């Protein structure tokens, strides 16, 4: 498994923050705010895999790109960036030595907090 930073998703997240499409929720809210498996499936069915990919900062080039397995480190709910999601993914990326993703999440969090 070779997870790398999804640069396209990072650009998408930055654009959303600059457009004010951000939820400045609390650290532990992501467990409640994260899309359910059914919501993810509905989104994929309506919008496709390319759009789904844009909502995850991690991408696994070894996985089939038309499976959820290929995408990790979600940062939002398919409408807005969630501050709590960025905090959560920054922590998890650091735990598992995905330094590039961790650092990108930190910069995204700085953008959220400065916006």
N, C-alpha and C positions, 0 to 999 in steps of 0.2 A: 504494500500500500504506500503510494508516494503522493501524499497530499501536499498541494502547493497553493499559494495565494492565487485566488481568482481575481485578476486585475479588473476585468470587466465588471464584476460585482462590486468591487471597491469603488470604481468610478460611478456606478449606479447609486450606491449608498451615499457618496459625497453629494451627488446631484440632488438626491432627495432631501438631505439635510439643508443644503443651500436653498431649496425651494420651500423649506419650512415643514416638510412632511416627516416630522419626528415626534415621537412620544417620549417625553422626558420623565419616564417612570422610574421607580425605585429599583434598587439592586436585585431584590428577590422576586420581582413581579414576572419575570420571564416564564416561570413554570405555569403561570395562569394565562399569560398573553400569547404564548407560542401557538402557532396554528396546530390543530389536531391532525392526525393522519388523514382523516376524511377531508378536512379543509385543504390539505396539501394535494390530495388526489383530485379534488374538484378544480383546484387552481391549474394543475397539470393538464387536466382534460380540457379546460377552457382556453388556457394561454399557451400550453406546450412546454416542452423541456427547456427550450432556450430561455424563456422568461423565468422558469423555476430556478435555473442556474444563476440568474442575476441576483438572487436573494441569499446566496451562500458565499462566504469568503473563502471556503476551502473547496478544492476540487481534486479528485483522485483520477489521474490520467489512466490508471490501470483498470478502473471500473467501467462498465458499460455506461455511456453518457445518458442513456435513457432509463436509468434506474436511480432511485434515491440514494443508493449506496455511493454513488459518485460525488455527492455533495454533502458538505459539512459546514459547520459554523454559520448557522443562519443568523441574520441580524434584524429581521423584521417580520411583519405579518402580511406581506404582499400588498400593503398599502403605505405603510410608514416604517421608518427605522425606529427601533425601540432601544432606548438607552440601556435598559436592563439586559437586552440581548447582547449588546456590544460588550458590556461589562462581563457577562457570562462567557462569551466566546473568547475574550482576551485572557481570562483566567484559565479556561480549558486549553487554549492554544499554548499557553506558557507551561502548563502541567505536562503536556505531551511533546514539548520541544519543537513546536511549530512556530519558531521565532519570527519568521516573516509575517505570518498571520497575526501573531500577538502584537507585533509592532504596528501593523496596519490598523488593528483594532484600537490601539492606544491613540494613534493619530486621528482616527474617526471619532473617538470619544472626546478628544480635545476640540475637534470641530463642533461637535454637538454642544459641548459645554460653553464654547465661545460664541456660538450662534445666537 
